[in-house]
Amino acid sequence: MEKHIENIQKYLHNGHAEDMENRIERLRKHIDDILLNMKDTEERRCGYLHLYGVSQACAMIALKRNQDVELATMTGMLHDLHSYKAMNTENHAEHGAVLARQILKELALTTDYETDLICSAIRNHSSKATTHSAFDEVLKDADVLQHCLYNTLFPVMEHEKCRFQNLLTEFGILRTV
C-alpha cells in the first residue's frame, strides 16, 4: 500500500523536487498527504475532485477578476479540507478556516495578511446569499462552478442558480439555468 501511495504522490507532483519551492505545490503535497490517508476511498475521490476542481475554478475566476491567482488557488485547495479530514461537514466553513490557518502557519507559506485573506474567504464561502470582499467572492463562485460542472446532467441546486447564471454571463456563455 505504501508503494502505491508513493507512486500516486510522484504522479501528482510529476516527480519534480524543484516544484516544492512553489507555494501551491508545497500546499498540494500537504493536502495530498491528508487525502491519501483517508480510509474511505469514495470520500477520498470526492475530496480530490472537489478541492482540485474548486482550486482550478478559483484560478480562472481570479484571472478574470484581477485577483491574486496564487492565493485564490491555495484557497480553493484548503476550503473544504476540514470536511474531508474530519469526515464532518457541521460548521465546516468556520472549522475549515481554523484548519487552513494552522496549515499555512505550520508550512510557513503565507504572510499574516495573506493568511487572513485566505481564511476570510474560507470562513465566508458558505454564505452564498451575502456579498463579501472581491477575493471572498472568487471562492464562493468557484465552489458553485465546481458543483454545477461536476456533472452537467444533474440539475443546478436552487440556492446556486443565481450565482451560476451570473458566472455564465460573466464568462460570455449564453445559456440559462
Salt bridges, closest charged atoms under 4 A:
GLU6 OE2 - LYS3 NZ 3.72
GLU18 OE2 - HIS16 ND1 3.37
GLU25 OE1 - HIS13 ND1 3.34
GLU25 OE2 - ARG28 NH1 2.90
ASP32 OD2 - HIS13 NE2 2.98
ASP33 OD2 - LYS29 NZ 3.34
GLU42 OE2 - ARG45 NH1 3.21
GLU70 OE1 - ARG23 NH2 2.78
ASP80 OD2 - HIS50 NE2 3.05
ASP80 OD2 - HIS79 NE2 3.15
ASP80 OD1 - HIS92 NE2 3.09
ASP80 OD1 - HIS125 NE2 3.12
GLU94 OE1 - ARG123 NE 3.10
GLU114 OE1 - ARG23 NH1 2.89
ASP116 OD1 - ARG101 NH1 3.05
GLU137 OE2 - LYS140 NZ 2.85
GLU137 OE1 - ARG163 NH2 2.72
ASP141 OD2 - ARG65 NH2 2.61
ASP141 OD1 - ARG163 NH1 2.59
ASP143 OD1 - HIS50 NE2 3.01
ASP143 OD1 - HIS79 NE2 3.32
ASP143 OD2 - LYS128 NZ 2.96
ASP143 OD1 - HIS147 NE2 3.42
GLU158 OE1 - LYS161 NZ 3.30
GLU160 OE2 - HIS147 ND1 2.63
GLU160 OE2 - HIS159 NE2 3.97
GLU170 OE1 - ARG65 NH2 2.73
